[in-house]
Amino acid sequence: MTTSDLVGLRIKTVRRQRGLSQAQLAHPELSDSYVSLIESGKRTPTPAVLELLAQKLDCSLSYLLNGVTAEQMEDIELALGYARLALENGEVLEARTRFTELLADNNLTGLTVLRQDTEFGLALAVEACGDLGEAIAILRRLQSEELSPERRVAVAIALCRVYRLSDQLSEAVKVGEAILGGPVRPAWSDVLVELGATLLAAYMHSGDLLRARQFAAELLNAADMLGTPRAAVAAYWNAAMVAESTGHGEESLSFAERALAIQSETGQPRNIARIRMAVAGMMLRIRPSAVEDARQMLLRAREELAQTSASTHDRANCEVELARAEIIAGRHEGAIAHGHAGQSLLTGSARALEAEAHLLLSRAHGARGDRAQAEGELHAVKEWLDPLPDSRHVASTWYAAAETMEFLGDTEGSVEVYQRALACAGL
């Protein structure tokens, strides 16, 4: 049934409940034939006529439009607000439950925008719980619907990000390029720069550094043109990633620290924590002598992530970076504790991060002289990496695994894994 059919049916139902004829409802402002056409769905009443009919029928305009009373609409909006608040406060399981319960409310069926808001909130809550496959399913279902331009970009950002987190890099690229890669690109805005940042991360992880460098320059120009903090953060961070990938370490840290400074002044707590964690990880790679500074940043980020709607992937990633910091500092017991803490937060959908956690555990056990444990963790690294498609990130993990095997004295095995790393990198 069309919207006009449903509106007409509700008017007819309430009129009969009130014991009125079409002529009685119409008099004196309307004709009874016009009311008949409205009730049959052959005419769409204007907002003024709808408001008049609601007054005559002694019912809410909301009911005639959506099939829910004003009180029911208020309850739905209140429930949606509580679910969003739970997500923002980091109560991700409660948020997931609240969004799910709201979607089960039959009164939401005819409220397209509110239902889409609820489904999008559920997707974010499910992602935060670590169920990336379910988040993808919800977002793809939303993507197939008729959405507002703002909602379509928001869904694309989330879907591109979740595909990347689940190591489905080609799918992540497709989602971003569907909006930004066409012959006629929409005018840049904050949300489109954010989508561009998400797409660029997929380029980087897949090893398409040429496209990443070109796109990073476009984003910097777009951010300069917009002059907004949100666009600046995305652009500076992307510039940092590209600079690091091309061997300009100190330049990359400079870009990253600028992004963090802007985010700290204007951003949401979750995003501040995420970028703080990323800057600390970059410091560990580029400036390992500053390991204690990086470790303090990671500990602060971990505390911030625990108080926000951060996903389990974010929290696990923070623990893995802390494990890396402990290894650099020579505190192997601490590295093992953080490595296991990171693993406990993962659900099996982020295979690359699982492999990274096992790799760090292997290094920590090897440094302690526990060869059997170290080899067991290396075996787990291979199991997690084997099903993944070739990418720059996966190649670097294979290479690190080969180095660890060589350290443990498995020269023959390390040669095979070095070859796997080179093949993965396309060399």
C-alpha positions as CSV (number, residue, x, y, z in Angstrom):
1,M,0.0,0.0,0.0
2,T,1.1,3.5,-0.8
3,T,1.4,6.3,1.8
4,S,-1.8,7.8,0.5
5,D,-3.6,4.5,0.8
6,L,-2.5,4.2,4.5
7,V,-3.4,7.7,5.4
8,G,-6.8,7.3,3.7
9,L,-7.4,4.0,5.6
10,R,-6.6,5.5,8.9
11,I,-9.0,8.4,8.3
12,K,-11.7,6.0,7.3
13,T,-11.1,3.8,10.3
14,V,-11.2,6.6,12.9
15,R,-14.2,8.2,11.1
16,R,-16.2,5.0,11.5
17,Q,-15.0,4.6,15.2
18,R,-16.4,8.1,15.8
19,G,-19.7,7.2,14.1
20,L,-19.4,9.8,11.5
21,S,-20.4,9.7,7.8
22,Q,-18.2,11.1,5.1
23,A,-20.6,14.1,4.7
24,Q,-20.5,14.8,8.4
25,L,-16.7,14.7,8.5
26,A,-16.5,17.0,5.4
27,H,-19.0,19.7,6.5
28,P,-18.6,22.6,6.1
29,E,-15.0,23.0,4.9
30,L,-14.7,20.1,2.5
31,S,-17.0,18.1,0.1
32,D,-18.0,14.6,0.9
33,S,-16.7,13.4,-2.5
34,Y,-13.2,14.9,-1.6
35,V,-13.2,12.9,1.6
36,S,-14.2,9.8,-0.3
37,L,-11.3,10.3,-2.7
38,I,-8.9,10.8,0.3
39,E,-10.1,7.6,2.0
40,S,-9.7,5.5,-1.1
41,G,-6.1,6.8,-1.6
42,K,-7.0,8.6,-4.9
43,R,-6.1,12.0,-3.4
44,T,-3.2,13.0,-1.2
45,P,-4.5,15.6,1.3
46,T,-2.4,18.8,1.9
47,P,-0.9,19.3,5.3
48,A,-3.6,21.9,6.1
49,V,-6.4,19.4,5.2
50,L,-4.7,16.6,7.2
51,E,-4.5,18.9,10.2
52,L,-8.2,19.9,9.8
53,L,-9.2,16.2,9.6
54,A,-7.2,15.3,12.7
55,Q,-9.0,18.1,14.6
56,K,-12.4,16.9,13.4
57,L,-11.6,13.3,14.2
58,D,-10.1,14.2,17.6
59,C,-6.9,12.3,16.9
60,S,-3.3,13.3,16.5
61,L,-1.8,14.4,13.2
62,S,1.0,11.9,13.9
63,Y,-1.5,9.0,13.9
64,L,-2.9,9.9,10.5
65,L,0.5,10.3,9.0
66,N,2.4,7.4,10.6
67,G,-0.1,5.2,12.3
68,V,1.1,6.0,15.8
69,T,-0.2,8.4,18.4
70,A,1.6,11.4,19.7
71,E,2.3,9.5,22.9
72,Q,3.6,6.5,21.0
73,M,5.9,8.7,18.9
74,E,7.2,10.4,22.1
75,D,7.9,6.9,23.6
76,I,9.8,5.8,20.4
77,E,11.9,9.0,20.3
78,L,12.7,8.7,24.0
79,A,13.7,5.0,23.6
80,L,15.9,5.9,20.7
81,G,17.6,8.7,22.7
82,Y,18.3,6.3,25.6
83,A,19.9,3.8,23.2
84,R,22.1,6.4,21.6
85,L,23.1,7.6,25.1
86,A,24.1,4.1,26.1
87,L,26.2,3.8,22.9
88,E,27.9,7.1,23.5
89,N,28.7,6.2,27.1
90,G,30.4,3.0,26.1
91,E,27.6,0.7,27.4
92,V,27.6,-1.2,24.1
93,L,25.7,-4.3,25.2
94,E,22.9,-2.2,26.7
95,A,22.8,-0.1,23.6
96,R,22.6,-3.2,21.4
97,T,19.7,-4.5,23.5
98,R,17.9,-1.2,23.4
99,F,18.2,-0.8,19.6
100,T,17.1,-4.4,19.1
101,E,14.0,-4.0,21.4
102,L,13.0,-0.8,19.6
103,L,13.2,-2.4,16.2
104,A,10.8,-5.1,17.5
105,D,8.2,-2.4,18.2
106,N,5.5,-2.6,15.5
107,N,4.8,1.1,15.8
108,L,8.2,1.8,14.2
109,T,7.4,0.0,11.0
110,G,5.8,3.0,9.3
111,L,8.3,5.5,10.6
112,T,10.9,5.1,7.9
113,V,13.4,7.7,9.1
114,L,13.3,6.7,12.7
115,R,13.5,3.0,11.8
116,Q,16.6,3.8,9.7
117,D,18.1,5.8,12.6
118,T,17.5,2.8,14.8
119,E,19.0,0.2,12.4
120,F,22.1,2.4,11.9
121,G,22.5,2.8,15.7
122,L,22.2,-1.0,16.0
123,A,24.9,-1.5,13.4
124,L,27.3,0.8,15.3
125,A,26.5,-1.0,18.6
126,V,27.0,-4.4,17.0
127,E,30.3,-3.2,15.5
128,A,31.3,-1.9,19.0
129,C,30.5,-5.4,20.4
130,G,33.0,-6.9,17.8
131,D,30.4,-8.7,15.6
132,L,31.7,-7.3,12.3
133,G,29.8,-9.7,10.1
134,E,26.4,-8.8,11.6
135,A,27.3,-5.1,11.4
136,I,28.1,-5.5,7.7
137,A,24.7,-7.3,7.1
138,I,22.8,-4.5,8.8
139,L,24.6,-1.8,6.9
140,R,24.2,-3.5,3.5
141,R,20.5,-3.9,4.2
142,L,20.3,-0.1,5.0
143,Q,22.4,0.7,1.9
144,S,19.8,-1.0,-0.3
145,E,17.0,1.4,0.9
146,E,16.2,4.9,-0.2
147,L,18.2,7.1,2.2
148,S,18.7,10.8,2.7
149,P,22.1,12.0,1.2
150,E,23.5,12.5,4.7
151,R,22.4,9.0,5.9
152,R,23.8,7.4,2.7
153,V,27.3,8.9,3.4
154,A,27.1,7.9,7.1
155,V,26.3,4.3,6.1
156,A,29.1,4.3,3.5
157,I,31.6,5.5,6.1
158,A,30.6,2.8,8.6
159,L,30.5,0.0,6.0
160,C,33.8,1.0,4.5
161,R,35.4,1.0,8.0
162,V,33.9,-2.4,9.0
163,Y,34.9,-4.0,5.8
164,R,38.5,-2.8,6.4
165,L,38.5,-4.0,10.0
166,S,37.3,-7.4,8.9
167,D,40.1,-7.5,6.2
168,Q,37.7,-7.3,3.3
169,L,39.7,-4.6,1.6
170,S,38.4,-4.8,-1.9
171,E,34.8,-4.5,-0.6
172,A,35.9,-1.5,1.5
173,V,37.3,0.2,-1.6
174,K,34.2,-0.5,-3.6
175,V,32.0,1.2,-1.0
176,G,34.1,4.3,-0.8
177,E,34.6,4.6,-4.6
178,A,30.9,4.2,-5.2
179,I,30.4,7.7,-3.8
180,L,33.8,9.3,-4.3
181,G,35.2,7.5,-7.4
182,G,32.5,8.4,-10.0
183,P,33.0,10.7,-13.0
184,V,31.2,13.5,-11.2
185,R,32.3,13.8,-7.5
186,P,30.0,15.5,-5.1
187,A,31.2,18.8,-3.6
188,W,33.5,18.2,-0.6
189,S,32.0,18.4,2.9
190,D,33.1,17.3,6.3
191,V,31.4,13.9,6.0
192,L,32.8,13.3,2.5
193,V,36.3,14.1,3.7
194,E,35.7,11.6,6.5
195,L,34.5,9.0,3.9
196,G,37.7,9.8,1.9
197,A,39.8,9.2,5.0
198,T,38.1,5.8,5.5
199,L,38.7,4.9,1.8
200,L,42.3,6.0,2.0
201,A,42.9,3.7,4.9
202,A,41.6,0.9,2.8
203,Y,44.0,1.9,0.0
204,M,46.9,1.9,2.5
205,H,46.1,-1.5,3.9
206,S,45.7,-3.0,0.5
207,G,49.1,-1.6,-0.6
208,D,47.9,0.8,-3.2
209,L,50.3,3.5,-2.1
210,L,50.3,5.4,-5.4
211,R,46.5,5.9,-5.2
212,A,46.8,6.7,-1.5
213,R,49.4,9.4,-2.1
214,Q,47.3,11.1,-4.8
215,F,44.1,10.8,-2.7
216,A,45.8,12.2,0.5
217,A,46.8,15.3,-1.5
218,E,43.2,15.7,-2.6
219,L,41.9,15.5,1.0
220,L,44.5,18.1,2.2
221,N,43.2,20.5,-0.5
222,A,39.6,19.8,0.4
223,A,40.3,20.3,4.1
224,D,42.1,23.6,3.4
225,M,39.1,24.7,1.3
226,L,36.6,23.8,4.0
227,G,38.6,25.1,6.9
228,T,36.8,23.0,9.5
229,P,38.4,21.0,12.3
230,R,36.7,17.8,11.3
231,A,38.1,17.9,7.8
232,A,41.5,19.0,9.0
233,V,41.8,16.1,11.4
234,A,40.9,13.6,8.7
235,A,43.3,15.2,6.2
236,Y,46.3,15.5,8.5
237,W,45.9,12.0,9.8
238,N,45.9,10.6,6.2
239,A,48.9,12.7,5.4
240,A,50.6,11.2,8.4
241,M,49.9,7.6,7.2
242,V,51.1,8.3,3.7
243,A,54.3,10.0,5.0
244,E,55.1,7.0,7.2
245,S,54.5,4.6,4.3
246,T,57.0,6.5,2.1
247,G,59.7,6.6,4.8
248,H,59.2,10.1,6.1
249,G,58.9,9.2,9.7
250,E,59.3,12.5,11.5
251,E,57.1,14.3,9.0
252,S,54.4,11.7,9.6
253,L,54.6,12.2,13.4
254,S,54.3,16.0,12.8
255,F,51.1,15.5,10.8
256,A,49.8,13.0,13.3
257,E,50.4,15.3,16.3
258,R,48.7,18.2,14.5
259,A,45.7,16.0,14.0
260,L,45.6,15.0,17.6
261,A,45.9,18.6,18.8
262,I,42.9,19.6,16.7
263,Q,40.9,16.5,17.7
264,S,41.6,17.1,21.4
265,E,40.1,20.6,21.2
266,T,37.0,19.8,19.1
267,G,36.4,16.1,18.8
268,Q,34.3,13.4,20.5
269,P,36.0,11.4,23.3
270,R,36.0,8.2,21.4
271,N,37.7,9.8,18.4
272,I,40.3,11.5,20.6
273,A,41.1,8.2,22.2
274,R,41.4,6.4,18.8
275,I,43.8,9.0,17.4
276,R,45.8,9.2,20.6
277,M,46.3,5.4,20.3
278,A,47.2,5.7,16.7
279,V,49.8,8.4,17.3
280,A,51.3,6.3,20.1
281,G,51.6,3.3,17.8
282,M,53.3,5.5,15.2
283,M,55.8,6.7,17.9
284,L,56.6,3.1,18.7
285,R,57.4,2.4,15.0
286,I,59.3,5.6,14.2
287,R,60.8,6.8,17.5
288,P,61.2,3.7,19.7
289,S,63.4,5.6,22.1
290,A,60.3,7.5,23.2
291,V,58.7,4.2,24.3
292,E,57.7,5.4,27.8
293,D,55.9,8.5,26.3
294,A,54.1,6.3,23.9
295,R,53.2,3.8,26.6
296,Q,51.7,6.7,28.7
297,M,49.6,7.8,25.7
298,L,48.3,4.3,25.2
299,L,47.4,3.9,28.9
300,R,45.5,7.2,28.7
301,A,43.8,6.1,25.4
302,R,42.8,2.8,27.0
303,E,41.1,4.6,29.9
304,E,39.3,6.9,27.5
305,L,38.2,4.0,25.2
306,A,36.7,2.2,28.3
307,Q,34.5,5.2,28.9
308,T,33.2,5.7,25.3
309,S,31.4,3.7,22.6
310,A,34.7,2.3,21.4
311,S,34.5,-1.1,19.6
312,T,36.1,-4.2,21.0
313,H,38.4,-3.9,18.0
314,D,39.6,-0.5,19.2
315,R,40.2,-1.7,22.7
316,A,41.9,-4.9,21.5
317,N,44.1,-2.8,19.3
318,C,45.1,-0.7,22.2
319,E,46.1,-3.7,24.2
320,V,48.2,-5.0,21.3
321,E,50.0,-1.7,21.0
322,L,50.7,-1.8,24.8
323,A,52.1,-5.3,24.3
324,R,54.4,-3.9,21.6
325,A,55.5,-1.1,23.9
326,E,56.3,-3.5,26.7
327,I,58.5,-5.6,24.3
328,I,60.4,-2.5,23.2
329,A,60.9,-1.6,26.9
330,G,62.1,-5.2,27.6
331,R,59.2,-6.0,30.0
332,H,58.1,-9.3,28.5
333,E,55.7,-10.3,31.3
334,G,53.8,-7.1,30.8
335,A,53.7,-7.8,27.0
336,I,52.2,-11.3,27.6
337,A,49.5,-9.8,29.9
338,H,48.5,-7.2,27.3
339,G,48.7,-9.6,24.4
340,H,46.2,-12.0,26.2
341,A,44.0,-9.0,27.2
342,G,43.8,-8.0,23.5
343,Q,43.0,-11.6,22.4
344,S,40.2,-11.8,25.0
345,L,38.4,-8.9,23.3
346,L,38.6,-10.3,19.8
347,T,35.8,-12.5,18.3
348,G,37.7,-14.0,15.3
349,S,36.4,-11.5,12.7
350,A,39.6,-9.3,12.7
351,R,42.1,-12.0,11.6
352,A,45.0,-9.5,11.0
353,L,44.8,-8.1,14.5
354,E,44.5,-11.7,15.9
355,A,47.7,-12.6,14.1
356,E,49.5,-9.5,15.4
357,A,48.6,-10.4,19.0
358,H,49.9,-13.9,18.5
359,L,53.1,-12.6,16.9
360,L,53.8,-10.3,19.9
361,L,53.1,-13.1,22.3
362,S,55.6,-15.3,20.4
363,R,58.3,-12.6,20.6
364,A,57.7,-12.1,24.3
365,H,57.8,-15.8,25.1
366,G,60.9,-16.2,22.9
367,A,62.7,-13.4,24.7
368,R,61.9,-15.2,28.0
369,G,63.5,-18.4,26.6
370,D,60.2,-20.3,26.4
371,R,60.7,-21.8,22.9
372,A,57.7,-24.1,23.0
373,Q,55.2,-21.3,23.8
374,A,56.9,-19.0,21.2
375,E,56.6,-21.7,18.5
376,G,52.9,-22.3,19.4
377,E,52.1,-18.7,19.1
378,L,53.9,-18.5,15.7
379,H,51.8,-21.5,14.5
380,A,48.7,-19.5,15.4
381,V,50.0,-16.5,13.5
382,K,50.1,-18.6,10.3
383,E,46.6,-20.0,10.9
384,W,45.1,-16.4,11.2
385,L,47.1,-15.0,8.2
386,D,46.6,-17.9,5.8
387,P,43.0,-17.2,4.7
388,L,43.6,-13.4,4.2
389,P,44.0,-11.9,0.8
390,D,47.4,-10.4,-0.1
391,S,47.9,-6.8,1.2
392,R,50.7,-4.6,2.4
393,H,49.6,-5.0,6.1
394,V,49.4,-8.8,5.8
395,A,52.9,-8.9,4.1
396,S,54.4,-6.9,6.9
397,T,53.0,-9.4,9.5
398,W,54.4,-12.4,7.5
399,Y,57.8,-10.7,7.4
400,A,57.8,-10.0,11.1
401,A,56.8,-13.7,11.7
402,A,59.8,-14.8,9.6
403,E,62.1,-12.6,11.6
404,T,60.8,-14.1,14.8
405,M,61.3,-17.6,13.5
406,E,64.8,-16.8,12.6
407,F,65.4,-15.4,16.1
408,L,64.1,-18.8,17.5
409,G,66.6,-20.6,15.3
410,D,64.2,-22.0,12.7
411,T,66.2,-20.9,9.7
412,E,64.6,-23.2,7.2
413,G,61.1,-22.3,8.3
414,S,61.9,-18.6,8.2
415,V,63.1,-18.7,4.6
416,E,59.7,-20.2,3.6
417,V,57.8,-17.4,5.5
418,Y,60.1,-14.7,4.1
419,Q,59.1,-16.0,0.6
420,R,55.4,-15.8,1.6
421,A,55.9,-12.2,2.7
422,L,57.5,-11.3,-0.6
423,A,54.8,-13.0,-2.6
424,C,52.2,-11.3,-0.5
425,A,53.8,-7.9,-1.3
426,G,53.8,-8.7,-5.0
427,L,57.6,-9.1,-5.2
